[in-house]
Amino acid sequence: MKIRKKARYVDPKQCNGCGECARVCPVVRPDAYQMGLSSRKAIHIPFPQAVPCSYILDMDACLGNLPIACGKCAEVCEKKAISYDEVDEVVVREVGAVIVAIGLDVYDPRGEDEYGYTRFENVITSMEFERLICAGGPTAGHFVRPSDHRRPVRIGFVQCVGSRNPRIGRPWCSNICCMNTVKDTLLLADHYPDTESVVFYQDIRSFGKSFEDMFVRSKAAGVRYVRGLPGEVTEDPETHNLVVTVENTSTGKLERHVLDMLVLSVGVEPAKDAKKISGLLTLSRTSDGFFLESHPKLKPVDAPTRGVWFAGFCESPKDIKDSVCQAGAAASRAGALLATGRVRVEAITSRIDGAVCTKCGLCAAVCPYGAIAWKKGEAAVVIEAACAGCGACGSTCKSDAITMRHFSDEQLIAQVRASLARKPEESVFVFACNWCSYAGGDMAGISRIAYPASNRIVRTMCSARVSDEMVLEAFRCGAAVVLVSGCHYADCHYINANRQTVKRLDRLWDKLERAKVRPERLQLEWISAAEGQKFAAVMKRLDALKRTVTPEEIAHTRAALARTGGDS
Amino acid sequence: MTPTPESFRCMACGHEYTELLEKGEDRERSCPKCRSNSIRHLKAAKRPAAAGEKGARKA
């Protein structure tokens, strides 16, 4: 693993943090840590608790790379800790485990200009509020409003800004904002008892230990909670007070609030670097952009790529306590792997015959784990430690160069033929994935849910393992109806291998239609392990469909697919 | 990215419908009528290229 260690331009071992350099530095920039509410010099300590507590030079702002122009900080540094010539260092480390903890980004309300954030000075975000009320903040804890530096008395909080809003592509709940606002109202009540706080909300989500108690205390402290988000925010041009119009959905009445300050409780979003990291480590992300865990219940800290774990917000919105829990779990999981010193490889993996491989690279393109190494003009090679055995590659390979151990083409085709050896025209042939659909069938059984006995089930590890040839062979054997079933999208045990199933069925439906075979006889269903009822319902529906298939139709199907070889 | 309208057919009940689809969208599909997952993506029929257009047959 290559790690870029960015140049600090100040030797932390030499720097004693005296601050002389910052005093003489002529370059002033907005301080990002203080949300731009105060300034810093080009040479600065990023934030008060920074480790190591030494200065760092912002080379983009510094004039020092033109020594004639400046160089003052280096002149006054007695320790000679400053070097303008330092360059980024690339550190190479061999690692056995990776924990992804890249954190989050905060929603920027400027894009939508929600609630007049870009127009009115006294509309601030919850992050800016944090800095203003903090003793280490730009006003040393004196809570003032930006327009006139007077202490605001009537303060409004708007919840769910940039959260739970599909219209702006942010349908998720950010998890932390409700309790952050409750905490802020309690802080205000404690520091400034004459403050009148009002919170505009959709729902207050105060689940978690002691959270409901905090919410109750906030209400007891006089904080008013209005169920409804503001429809309009205007500003009095003279006083810079804000007029908020909101429908209180609890009373059904329109309310008008005159406030000194409005705080937007901004949501959080996946870090911008998440896409790059997902490419580096072959990770998947949900449609929201958060990293997808291996299993939502059983492996919540594991990445589907083995040897990688998640901690914190990058996996899903969570508060500090949950992040710490997840970090501990990830560290334990990684420690357990490193302590054994060995990696247990899946027994069910694919194997590529280099002599038969046509070097097309299709297998590498469909592998959700990036477990197939391929270069143009070279035969593909399976990285067995990374292969999880879904079989997507095996069913995609056009040259039969890939063998799936324990689920080979020969074995599965033999199962199809054996299952349909007797009365195939009375059969609904089912390919069921190991993890969900097959277990869904079991669930139907143990739940004593009756369904027709016409089905013939063959298990594959993933629905993506089912190749064109296997489906066509079932039809050639005389099956009236064929079902391919797998896990729901969110539950796919092989990251997203079942998306290949969808593409394959789309192609197969076209193929059947061209062969004048009724494409409706091929069906696709996502059935989870808990959906015994759905399994039974699908079987009943397909049994009814089977009854509509005539012997002539089956005879034609056999002839058409035999004649064309399924390659029409 | 601008979503484009795409047509789908439910292979279980035959219901045809159109949905706005964004490129790269990764969403499980189910029939709005019968909830089946047997959803076939109907590709738009290609319009024959007019004379002079790229791909048009030469006389």
Interface residues (C-beta under 8 A of the other chain):
Chain A: S287 H488 Y489 A490 N496 R499 V502 L505 D506 W509 P519 E520 L522 Q523 L524 E525 W526 R541
Chain B: M11 A12 G14 E25 D26 R27 E28 R29 S36 N37 S38 I39 R40 H41
